[in-house]
Structures are given as C-alpha cells and as structure tokens.
Amino acid sequence: MDLHSLISHLVSRAPAFARRMQQAGLSPDAVHSLSDLAALPVQRKGSLVELQAADPPFGGMLAVTPGELKGIYQSPGPIYTPEPKVADAWRWAPALQTAGFGPNQGVLNAFGYHLSPAGVMFHEGLAALGCTVIPGGVGNQEQQVRLLHHLELTGYVGLPSYLKALLDKAEELSLPLSLQRAFVAAEPLPPSLRDELQRRGVQVRQGYGTAETGNLGFECDALAGWHVPDDVWVQICDLTTGAPLPAGEVGEVVITSKSPHYALVRFGVGDLSSLDTSPCTCGRTSARLMGWQGRADAAVKVRGLFVHPRQLAALVARFPSIVYWQGEITRHNHKDRLVLRIETTDPSVAQQVEVLAPSVVKIRLEVQAVAPGSLTPDAEPLVDARTWN
Ligand SMILES: [Zn+2]
C-alpha cells in the first residue's frame, strides 16, 4: 500500500487518526509523500494512555475490526497494543536472519511473554525463520542454564545483561554451553559488554524497536548503526517543531508504520537518535539509526524551545578545563532563565561558553563559574527549578 492509500484507509477506519488529520488541516488527498505529512504534529507515546483511557481499548486508532486481531498485549503505561493476523507481525525475521539465525536452530527466547508483546514478537520472528524456539521468558536462571546445556542451544534472544548472567551461572554450575549467536535489544549494549560476550564465544547483534512499533532497526556485520527495515518510515525530527531533520542531526525518532491495521503515523517513540544515509559496507542501501542517544523526555522547554541535557554536554565538551557542570532553569517575571554553572580550572572560559552557546544549544544562557566543591560528578545535568504559581 502506498502512503496515499494507507492514509486514506486509516482516516476512513480510525476515528482518532481522522481527528488528528482534521485538526492539522490535512486531507488524505493531499498526502502523497512523507513530506506532505510534515504538518501533522508528532503524536507522543504518552498520548496513547489518555486516548486509550477515553476510548478503550485502542483509543480510536485501530483500523481493523477487533475480530481481525491475532492478539492484544499490554505494555507498561499501561498501553494496549493490537497484533494483526499476519505472520511475524512485529517484523523481526529479517533482523534475526541478518544476525545469522536460521532453520533448525535451537534458540532460547528470554524476553517476557507475560502481557507484554516482547516475548511473542521475537518468538514469531524466530518461528518465521524456521528456528526451534524455547519460550524461556524472564527469570528462572538456573533452569534456563540447564536447558541451554541439555538442549545444546546455539541461539539466544533477550537482554544482553541477562545473557551475561546466564553465562556466569553456567560457569558457576560447570555446565558447558553451545551458544554461538545472540540477538539483543531493549537496553543499551556497552562496547565492553559486547566485547566480553564475544570473548566468551557468542556473536552479538543488536536490534532496536518498541512494543508498539516492532522492528525499527538492526545491525549488520559492519556494526555501523541500525539498518531501518523497509516496512516502516523512520524520520528524525526537531523536538520543538516536529520538522524532519537532515541526516546526521540529532532529534526524536518518529515513525510511520506501513501496516494498515493500526494508525501509527508520525508517532514519536521518545528516543533520540540520528540517521546516516551513506552506503553501508554490507551492501544494504537503507538508512541507519546511529544508536540510542538519550530520551526525548529529558528535554525541557525553555523560552519555547526544547533544551536537552546532551546539548549542554556537547557545549561543555568543547572546554576541557570544565570539570563539573549543571544547568538550571528558573523563572523570573514570567521569563525563563537558563544558567549553566561550571566548575573549571580556568574561570576565563565562562565568557567563551556563553558566546558559543547559541550555536550549540540554540538559545542564550548565562554561565557562572562556581567554587571548587560546589558541584559533584553525579550532579543532575539539567534542573528545572521553575515554579508556576
Ligand atoms: Zn550494513
């Protein structure tokens, strides 16, 4: 289905989406490319909770009849997520195949199967590839280690930290394992952890997605970011305006699903990343998401513009003499004030930081050099101390 047909279908079947389009002054007839949708404000994940509470269970976003669903899940929020009656509904099979999973491979799936779709979405992806899946779920470490040993399983899907815990437990129990490859998601994978897992004989590939959207990106052998799958549109958008940003710039991950069952259009996932559109050495031509670069909701609106702690970190990083720092937003006479306190070995940098701030953080701020010992390494990077009464 092309974008125009998809949008027309969703407007006719999903009343909440029809309202969004109407409020943005958009007619489906005017939508033929993703850029035609730029006027549609980004839908925040948090708004699903309110929509669903007002019009349960799917907040008017479902575009098929409930009888056409294979399953209904609930992830924290709580947010209900519908599963359409298609094979591999969350579209993880291509990602798992790229990670080396294939027919007749025995795989432990250590994602939770209880209410949340995590377990099922990977189960279905593995099953679509012909793997033999063991629904391990979360917990029961010792039992899972014995099972990995007895069944000589070669594959693992789950959290990377949990894989390490299982390897440690196997060592403790002196049970040799046959694990060769792992597909991990849902938490950051620090390079040190990847190295350790690889040293212990497990090839690790990472995926990126959410309960609502399924697969949004996966690693190839080049380990050069997460290839965006063909069945979803991914944009990186400005936190303030929602406008799509050029490749390389950091913004919120905003997706439009190509699936006609549920109206996920210009849906803000809540994570920050950037896109690399240059060719990958693996030969795939799809753009790559350049890793997880923070949560969008850590951003705070100052004088109408979002400021994210990572912007302050990028500013401070240009001045090696700054040891510790902290931003604070206050409000005086109905006007926001952003002060960046720095502890520095060279107090003269304060003025240089102020001069550079508008080009890095996009707004003006005041910089105060503070006495040694005033700030600590674990100081909250951006404090909102405004009161609104
Ligand atoms: Zn690649």
Residues whose N, C-alpha, C, O or C-beta is under 5 A from the ligand:
A	BS01	ZN	C220 A222 C280 C282 R284
